[in-house]
Amino acid sequence: MIKYRSMNNVNSAFSRMAHICSQKECCVFDIKQKLRRKELSDTEIEQVIEKLVANKYIDEARFTRIYIDDKLRFNKWGAQKIKNHLRAKFVPTTIIENAFSEIENDKLTHALPDLLAKKRKSVKGKSEYEINTKLIRYALGKGFMMSDVLKCLKSMNVNDLPDDM
């Protein structure tokens, strides 16, 4: 009787998660979180995950590529912030690195000049140095590399930059 109930839970959970995965890209971590809220046992969760992966509802590499593309285009994040969020979702490092190796470096910093130009209009400071420091902090918080931020600020003909770190 218990095996039947367990199998029924697995099949029903699989159906629900397959429906969710068919509507949007999900990673294993996201699905595990949803299944834990349904109070399934760890073995049942693993069975559902295995079934989803076998039926191609979940693909970590595909999820990672789409996640990176979305965060670059819509959130205007830099590579470091995206990598940190993917690591928080327990996506394997090799998958993250492979996905980033497929992306051109220009695409990773494409949003930076517009972000800095827009932010510069709203930043207040006593000196040019203070304003630039705030802009650098802002860009670093968005996940961009310091070298890219400084290069972008120099191309914007900004004076009084902090020393390269």
Secondary structure, DSSP 4 states (H G I P E B T S, - for coil): -HHHHHHHHHHHHHHHHHHHHHHS---HHHHHHHHHHTT--HHHHHHHHHHHHHTTS--HHHHHHHHHHHIIIII---HHHHHHHHHHTT--HHHHHHHHHTS-HHHHHTTHHHHHHHHHHH---SSHHHHHHHHHHHHHHTT--HHHHHHHHHHTT--SPPPP-
